[in-house]
């Protein structure tokens, strides 16, 4: 890597000195603090939220399910680990703000966040994050509901219909009939 010096890795686990590659064989990190906070929740998935950068190059989180931001982040702690970027790279499966390393990564700094939701809302006031609530989602992403249906159908194709049904029962019961018919 060339320009950056540090990357962020979000976790629910504290006091880590080393971040080890996960089952995929990689340590994941991001260049954006807001994304590290978002990714620190293991429950987060593309059926219930969408995230990315807005037109002003500010990280956003868009609810696909009403009040999911509070469900995932309000009152929930996280640990953000600052990592050196020297071993990190991108490939055809990472997105612009995601970096991977095949090596164990030494933690340079640990940042404890007592309440992810509160922290992200503070970042929003500082124009470093944007929260798009469920009621406003179509103002930003006109086809977001149709996109969500495509996502759940792709889960069915990739992991099997039973997995898609299980995910829908948990996160999107409103889409359950569509999955059963597919």
C-alpha positions in Angstrom: 0.0 0.0 0.0 1.2 3.5 -0.6 -0.6 6.5 0.9 -2.3 5.2 4.1 -0.4 4.4 7.3 -3.2 2.8 9.4 -6.3 0.8 8.9 -9.1 -0.1 11.3 -10.5 -3.4 12.4 -13.7 -3.6 14.4 -14.4 -6.3 17.0 -16.7 -7.2 19.9 -13.6 -8.7 21.6 -11.2 -6.6 23.7 -7.6 -6.7 24.7 -6.4 -8.3 21.5 -2.7 -7.8 20.8 -2.7 -9.7 17.5 -5.5 -10.0 14.9 -5.4 -13.4 13.4 -6.8 -14.4 10.0 -10.4 -15.7 10.2 -11.8 -18.8 8.6 -11.5 -17.2 5.2 -7.7 -16.9 5.7 -7.7 -13.1 6.0 -7.6 -10.3 8.5 -10.1 -7.7 7.3 -9.6 -4.0 7.8 -11.0 -0.7 6.5 -9.7 2.8 5.9 -12.8 4.3 7.5 -13.5 4.4 11.2 -17.3 4.4 10.7 -17.1 1.2 8.7 -15.0 -0.5 11.4 -17.7 0.4 13.9 -20.4 -0.9 11.6 -18.5 -4.1 10.9 -17.9 -4.7 14.6 -21.4 -6.1 14.9 -21.6 -9.7 13.8 -25.3 -9.4 13.3 -25.0 -6.8 10.5 -25.9 -8.1 7.0 -27.1 -6.9 3.7 -30.6 -8.0 4.3 -31.1 -5.5 7.0 -28.9 -2.6 6.0 -26.9 -1.1 3.2 -23.6 0.8 3.7 -21.2 2.7 1.6 -19.9 6.2 0.8 -22.3 9.0 -0.1 -21.8 11.7 -2.8 -19.9 13.8 -0.3 -17.5 10.8 0.4 -18.9 10.3 3.9 -19.7 6.7 5.1 -23.4 6.0 5.4 -25.6 3.3 7.0 -29.0 2.8 5.5 -31.7 0.8 7.3 -33.5 -1.8 5.2 -35.4 -2.8 8.4 -37.1 -0.2 10.6 -35.0 0.7 13.7 -32.2 -1.8 12.9 -29.5 0.8 13.6 -30.7 1.0 17.2 -31.1 -2.8 17.4 -27.5 -3.4 16.3 -25.7 -0.5 17.8 -27.5 1.3 20.6 -25.8 0.6 23.9 -23.5 -1.9 22.3 -19.7 -1.7 22.9 -17.0 -2.3 20.3 -13.2 -2.4 20.1 -11.5 -0.7 17.2 -8.0 -1.9 16.5 -5.6 0.3 14.6 -3.3 -1.7 12.3 -0.4 -0.9 10.1 -1.3 -1.2 6.5 2.0 -2.7 5.2 0.7 -6.3 4.8 -2.7 -5.3 3.5 -3.9 -5.5 -0.1 -7.1 -5.6 -2.1 -8.3 -8.2 -4.6 -11.4 -8.7 -6.8 -13.6 -9.6 -3.8 -12.8 -6.6 -1.7 -14.5 -3.2 -2.1 -12.9 0.2 -2.3 -12.6 0.7 1.5 -11.8 -2.9 2.5 -8.4 -4.3 2.8 -7.1 -7.8 3.6 -4.0 -9.4 5.0 -3.0 -13.1 5.0 -0.8 -12.6 8.1 -1.3 -12.1 11.8 -1.5 -8.4 12.4 0.0 -6.6 15.4 -2.4 -4.2 17.1 -0.9 -0.7 17.2 -3.7 0.8 19.3 -7.0 -0.3 20.8 -9.9 2.2 20.9 -12.8 1.2 23.2 -16.2 2.5 22.2 -18.8 2.1 24.9 -21.8 2.7 22.7 -21.4 2.3 19.0 -24.7 4.0 18.2 -23.9 7.0 20.2 -20.4 7.2 18.7 -21.8 7.0 15.2 -24.4 9.7 15.9 -21.7 11.9 17.3 -19.7 11.3 14.0 -22.9 12.2 12.1 -23.0 15.6 13.9 -19.4 16.1 12.8 -20.3 15.2 9.1 -18.1 12.1 9.3 -21.1 9.6 9.0 -24.6 9.6 7.7 -27.5 7.5 9.1 -30.3 7.0 6.7 -33.4 5.8 8.6 -35.8 3.3 7.1 -38.5 5.9 6.5 -36.1 7.9 4.3 -34.4 5.0 2.5 -36.3 5.4 -0.8 -35.3 9.1 -1.0 -31.7 7.9 -1.3 -32.1 4.5 -2.9 -35.3 4.3 -5.0 -35.0 0.6 -5.7 -33.8 -0.5 -2.3 -36.7 -2.9 -1.6 -36.3 -4.6 -5.0 -32.5 -4.8 -4.3 -33.3 -6.5 -1.0 -35.4 -9.1 -2.7 -32.6 -9.9 -5.1 -30.2 -10.3 -2.2 -32.4 -12.8 -0.4 -32.9 -14.8 -3.6 -29.1 -14.8 -4.1 -28.7 -16.2 -0.6 -31.0 -19.0 -1.6 -29.0 -19.7 -4.7 -25.7 -19.6 -3.0 -26.4 -21.2 0.4 -29.7 -23.1 -0.3 -33.4 -22.3 0.2 -33.4 -23.4 3.8 -30.7 -20.8 4.7 -32.6 -18.1 2.9 -35.8 -19.0 4.8 -34.0 -19.1 8.1 -32.4 -15.6 7.4 -35.8 -14.2 6.4 -37.5 -15.6 9.5 -35.0 -13.8 11.6 -34.5 -10.6 9.8 -37.0 -10.1 7.0 -40.3 -12.0 7.7 -41.9 -9.7 5.1 -39.9 -11.4 2.4 -40.6 -15.0 3.5 -43.3 -15.8 1.0 -41.2 -14.6 -1.9 -38.4 -17.0 -0.8 -40.7 -19.9 -0.4 -42.1 -19.4 -3.9 -38.7 -19.2 -5.5 
